[in-house]
């Protein structure tokens, strides 16, 4: 599900330093789990009168925000099977989605691009930052 775009070292003494490229690998790289999301504090879900839309979104995202770390620069890349199965060199469009989520909390992981990639014949990229 994710492709590492940095060699880590983001937090602690590495914070505010340029990122380092990850170690290269040979062949295909299986990525079946999402990378961590930036540490964040969800809104108080026990508040007597939380804004309804924020409460619904927070409940929807809560399971996707459990794996948190400062080392969170990951791309989630969804590729249609035609890209993998084809021998011909066919170009596929690429769509990049950058989540907003109010600059307080959120992640790319809830936005599964696999269906759009499969039926839209497009490569989908989401990212955690």
Residue, then its C-alpha position, 0 to 999 in steps of 0.5 A: x500500500x505504501x512506497x517509502x519516500x525517505x530513509x527515515x530519521x525525520x523526528x528527533x535530531x533529524x527533524x527539519x533536516x533534508x530527507x534521505x533517499x531510501x535504500x534501493x531494492x531489486x524487482x517488485x516491492x510488495x507494499x500491503x500495509x499503510x505507513x504511519x500518519x503524522x502524530x495528531x490529536x483527534x477532537x474530543x468525541x465526548x464533548x456534549x455538543x461537538x460539531x456534527x460533521x466533525x464528529x462524523x469525520x473523526x469517527x470515520x477516520x479514527x481507525x486510520x489514525x492509530x499508527x502514528x509516527x513522525x517518520x510518516x512520509x509515504x506514498x500510497x500508490x494504486x496501480x490498475x492490473x493492466x499496468x502490471x499485466x500488460x507487455x505493451x508500453x501503454x501510458x497511464x494517467x496519474x492522479x495525485x490526491x493530497x488530503x486536507x482535513x482542516x490542518x488538524x488531523x487526517x491522513x491519506x490512508x482512508x482514501x483507497x484509490x484501488x477501485x478508481x485505479x481499476x475502473x478508471x485505468x489511472x494510477x492513483x497516488x495519495x500521500x501522508x505528510 
